[in-house]
Amino acid sequence: MQEHFLKSDDFLVSQTDERGIILFANDDFCKIAGYTIDELIGKSHNIVRHPDMPKVAFKDLWDTVKQDKVWRGYVKNRTKDGGFYWVFATVYPMYDEVRHARTYLSCRRKPSEQEINEAQSLYKTLK
């Protein structure tokens, strides 16, 4: 599996509904993940979930945002070609006035090598 590295100015953004279905994805997210916008819209955000990620990390994410709190954490995602990339994610719960529904906005940036190493060490202890 090839690792894809974000550039320092990459800023990946996506918006999902309450079930994790992608409503929006910006160009950086599409480019890094290797999908077109049409391949992402309407799909579960799990499309980029890497199997190395502990399930408890996503349980914590959903438990947090469903309480209208912001979640932050390090995530290893899978690319369309089977590679992977690391991000520092901040997920914001919000109410979409157009859809009249709760949605979640995820903004992701490049983590440092030290942050990745620390996340990998922690995730090896979790399931």
N, C-alpha and C positions, 0 to 999 in steps of 0.2 A: 504494500500500500504506500503510495506516494504522499508525502506531506506537502500541503499547499500552504504557503506563508502569506499572511496578509501584509500589505504595505502599511506604513505608519499612518497614511491618510485614508485607508479604507475604512468605511463606516457602513456596516451592514444593517439594514432596517427591514423589518417585516411586521405585519399586523395580522393577528388571527382572531377568529371568533371564540366563543366560550368553549367550543369543542376542539380548538387547536387547528381549525381549518384556515389555510392561508388566504387572506383577503387582499394583501398588498405585499410586494417585495420590491426593493429598490435595485438599481443596476449593479451596485457592489455585491449585494447578496447573490443575485443571479450569476454574476461573473465568477465569484469565488466558489459557489456551490456547483457550478457547471450546468445549471438549468436555464431554460428560457422562462420568461415571465408566464407564458401560457402553460408551461409544464408545472409551475408551482401554484398558481391561483386555483383554488378549489381543492387542493390536496392537503392532507394532514402535514403539520410541521414535522411529524416523525419521519418524513421523507429524507431528512438530513440527520436523523438521530444515528449516532455511532454506537455499535454494540458494546464498546468499552465503557460507555457512560453508565454509572450505577443508576438503577431505577429510582433509588431513594433521592437522588439529586432532582429528578423531575417531579417526584412527589412533593418535595419541599418547595419547588418553584410554584406548582399549582396550588398547594395549600396556602402559600404566601399571597399570591396575586388574587386568589378568590376571597381573601380577607381585605381587599383593596389596599394592599401594601406592595411596595416596590421590591422586587427580587433582584439580587446581583449574584453572579457567580461565573465560574469558568466552565466552558462547555467544549467538548471535542465533538465536532460534527463530521458527517460523511459527505463526500462529494459524489456527484453522479457517476464519475469514473471509478469509484471505489476507494479513492484517496481520502484524506482527512485534513481538517484544519482546526485550530484552536481559536476561541474567541473569549473575551470578557463580555458577558451579556448583562444588560440591565433591562428588566421587563416591567413595563408600566401598565397597571390596570387603568382602563378608561371607559367612559361611556360615549359611544359613537352616536351623535345626535342625528346623523343621516340614517343610520340603520336602526336607531332606537334600540340598541342592544349594547351589552358590555363587550368590549374587545380588549386585546392586549397588544401593546406595541413593544417590540423587542429591538433594542439598539445595541450593536455589537462592534467592538474595536479589537485591535491587535493587543494581545497580552504580552508581557515580557517573558523571556525565556525562564527566568526565576519563577514567575507566577505559574507558568505551565508545569514546571518541575514540581512545584508544591501541590498543584491540583492533581497531578498524576499520582504522587505519593499518597495523598488523601484518598483518592478514588480507588486505589488498590485495596484499601481497608473497608470499603463500602460495597454493598450489593444492591 
